[in-house]
Amino acid sequence: MIYQAEFTFTKLGLSRFISHLDLIRLFGRALRRADLPFAVSEGFSKHPKIVIKRALKLGLTSENEEAKIALSEYMKPEEFKERFQKQLPEGIKIGVI
């Protein structure tokens, strides 16, 4: 069974120079470092299932952006947020929906 971890995030300071695709890669690396039970896509080149509601232009700061990550097992939202946030760089803050 697949569970959805829905969260909001902000991109402030120097993090505004992280592109949309790099942000998805950054979230994937943070998931691995936090040892979170994320679900992966099928096929030859597997990657974490991450959806960001809208792509942000490079260089713009943003608050309250929505994203989803597919998890392979249930986690409490507070635990997900705490473990995930510890692995993210300065300027990217997450909150749970």
Residue frames as qw, qx, qy, qz and C-alpha x, y, z in Angstrom:
[[0.000, 0.891, 0.455, 0.000, 0.00, 0.00, 0.00],
 [0.414, 0.314, 0.002, 0.855, 1.25, 3.50, -0.84],
 [0.250, -0.790, -0.429, 0.359, 0.80, 6.42, 1.57],
 [0.335, 0.725, 0.122, 0.590, 1.02, 10.10, 0.65],
 [0.449, -0.501, -0.268, 0.690, 3.09, 12.50, 2.75],
 [0.214, 0.812, 0.303, 0.451, 1.71, 15.92, 1.86],
 [0.498, -0.536, -0.187, 0.655, 3.69, 18.95, 2.99],
 [0.249, 0.960, 0.080, 0.101, 4.34, 22.61, 2.30],
 [0.727, -0.196, 0.024, 0.658, 7.76, 24.17, 1.88],
 [0.081, 0.976, -0.007, -0.202, 9.41, 27.55, 1.55],
 [0.765, 0.238, 0.092, 0.592, 12.41, 28.51, -0.58],
 [0.133, -0.990, -0.029, 0.033, 14.19, 31.52, 0.89],
 [0.404, -0.748, 0.419, 0.320, 17.65, 33.07, 0.80],
 [0.035, 0.530, -0.729, -0.431, 20.26, 31.38, -1.39],
 [0.436, 0.154, 0.886, -0.027, 17.96, 28.37, -1.83],
 [0.513, 0.681, 0.215, -0.476, 15.99, 30.46, -4.35],
 [0.274, 0.661, -0.575, -0.397, 18.74, 29.59, -6.86],
 [0.359, -0.067, 0.931, 0.026, 17.88, 25.88, -6.76],
 [0.393, 0.102, -0.524, -0.748, 16.07, 24.94, -9.98],
 [0.812, -0.085, 0.066, -0.574, 12.89, 22.84, -10.05],
 [0.897, 0.180, -0.403, -0.024, 14.64, 19.64, -11.18],
 [0.365, 0.371, -0.647, 0.557, 17.46, 20.15, -8.70],
 [0.459, -0.322, 0.386, -0.733, 14.88, 20.64, -5.95],
 [0.934, -0.026, -0.118, -0.338, 13.33, 17.26, -6.78],
 [0.747, 0.286, -0.524, 0.294, 16.80, 15.66, -6.68],
 [0.012, 0.438, -0.542, 0.717, 17.54, 17.45, -3.41],
 [0.727, -0.255, 0.204, -0.604, 14.31, 16.09, -1.86],
 [0.939, 0.122, -0.309, -0.089, 15.25, 12.59, -3.07],
 [0.521, 0.360, -0.587, 0.504, 18.70, 12.77, -1.48],
 [0.277, -0.396, 0.448, -0.752, 17.22, 14.14, 1.76],
 [0.884, -0.145, -0.047, -0.442, 14.75, 11.22, 1.85],
 [0.855, 0.189, -0.447, 0.180, 17.61, 8.74, 1.56],
 [0.273, 0.396, -0.555, 0.679, 19.75, 10.46, 4.21],
 [0.484, -0.321, 0.330, -0.744, 16.76, 10.65, 6.60],
 [0.039, 0.037, -0.998, 0.022, 16.15, 6.91, 6.02],
 [0.553, 0.210, 0.288, -0.753, 12.46, 7.53, 5.26],
 [0.489, 0.145, 0.856, 0.089, 10.39, 4.69, 3.72],
 [0.371, 0.533, -0.139, -0.748, 9.73, 6.31, 0.32],
 [0.793, 0.348, 0.499, -0.027, 8.14, 4.52, -2.63],
 [0.187, -0.439, 0.546, 0.688, 10.02, 4.38, -5.94],
 [0.639, 0.473, -0.158, -0.586, 8.83, 4.43, -9.53],
 [0.879, 0.067, 0.468, 0.065, 8.80, 1.31, -11.65],
 [0.641, 0.762, -0.090, 0.027, 11.04, 0.73, -14.62],
 [0.811, 0.270, -0.225, 0.468, 14.75, 0.68, -15.39],
 [0.285, 0.328, -0.310, 0.846, 15.72, 3.96, -13.70],
 [0.434, -0.658, -0.613, 0.053, 13.94, 3.98, -10.35],
 [0.150, 0.304, -0.230, 0.912, 13.51, 7.27, -8.49],
 [0.020, 0.338, 0.705, -0.623, 11.43, 8.51, -5.53],
 [0.027, 0.647, 0.645, 0.406, 7.84, 9.48, -6.33],
 [0.200, -0.453, -0.273, 0.825, 7.88, 13.22, -5.64],
 [0.182, 0.681, 0.538, 0.462, 5.31, 15.71, -6.94],
 [0.157, -0.331, -0.211, 0.906, 5.66, 19.47, -6.54],
 [0.342, 0.687, 0.578, -0.277, 2.38, 21.21, -7.32],
 [0.459, 0.883, 0.085, 0.038, 3.90, 23.92, -9.48],
 [0.751, 0.139, -0.017, 0.646, 7.37, 24.61, -10.84],
 [0.231, -0.899, -0.097, 0.359, 9.05, 27.70, -9.47],
 [0.534, 0.796, -0.116, 0.261, 11.11, 30.08, -11.57],
 [0.753, -0.033, -0.246, 0.610, 14.79, 30.20, -10.78],
 [0.266, 0.242, -0.167, 0.918, 15.76, 33.07, -8.49],
 [0.436, -0.522, -0.159, -0.716, 12.34, 33.63, -6.92],
 [0.073, -0.112, 0.819, -0.558, 11.64, 33.12, -3.25],
 [0.562, -0.269, -0.549, -0.557, 8.46, 31.32, -2.35],
 [0.250, -0.161, 0.728, -0.617, 6.38, 30.45, 0.68],
 [0.632, 0.166, 0.546, -0.524, 3.73, 27.80, 1.20],
 [0.488, 0.360, -0.640, -0.472, 4.43, 25.65, -1.87],
 [0.853, -0.121, 0.345, -0.373, 2.71, 22.26, -1.86],
 [0.361, 0.450, -0.799, -0.166, 4.34, 18.89, -2.53],
 [0.920, -0.176, 0.151, -0.317, 3.68, 15.17, -2.09],
 [0.140, 0.495, -0.857, -0.022, 5.97, 12.21, -1.54],
 [0.883, -0.094, -0.322, -0.328, 4.81, 8.61, -1.82],
 [0.259, -0.531, 0.743, -0.314, 5.78, 6.50, 1.19],
 [0.541, 0.076, -0.814, -0.196, 5.88, 2.71, 1.30],
 [0.442, -0.399, -0.761, 0.257, 4.71, 2.63, 4.92],
 [0.242, -0.876, -0.303, -0.287, 2.72, 4.91, 7.20],
 [0.469, 0.013, -0.373, 0.801, 4.53, 7.58, 9.22],
 [0.150, -0.809, -0.442, 0.357, 3.19, 10.16, 11.62],
 [0.369, 0.850, 0.138, 0.350, 3.31, 13.59, 9.92],
 [0.315, -0.922, 0.223, -0.040, 5.32, 15.12, 12.79],
 [0.757, -0.351, 0.463, 0.297, 7.97, 12.39, 12.60],
 [0.674, 0.508, 0.356, 0.400, 8.18, 12.74, 8.80],
 [0.125, 0.961, 0.020, 0.247, 8.64, 16.50, 9.09],
 [0.507, -0.798, 0.316, 0.074, 11.28, 16.29, 11.82],
 [0.774, -0.165, 0.495, 0.359, 13.44, 13.67, 10.09],
 [0.581, 0.619, 0.357, 0.390, 13.07, 15.24, 6.63],
 [0.000, -0.992, 0.000, -0.130, 13.78, 18.82, 7.78],
 [0.620, -0.657, 0.340, 0.262, 17.09, 17.80, 9.42],
 [0.694, 0.019, 0.529, 0.489, 18.43, 16.78, 5.99],
 [0.387, 0.807, 0.346, 0.283, 17.40, 19.90, 4.06],
 [0.484, 0.169, -0.091, 0.854, 19.68, 22.91, 3.50],
 [0.080, -0.482, -0.346, 0.801, 19.22, 26.31, 5.08],
 [0.229, 0.239, -0.263, -0.906, 16.45, 28.28, 3.37],
 [0.538, -0.128, -0.676, -0.486, 14.15, 25.31, 2.75],
 [0.269, -0.081, 0.706, -0.650, 11.65, 24.82, 5.56],
 [0.359, -0.215, -0.799, -0.433, 8.83, 22.30, 5.46],
 [0.436, -0.065, 0.484, -0.756, 5.49, 22.07, 7.22],
 [0.088, 0.179, 0.974, 0.104, 2.88, 19.32, 7.22],
 [0.391, -0.192, -0.331, -0.837, -0.59, 19.74, 5.75]]
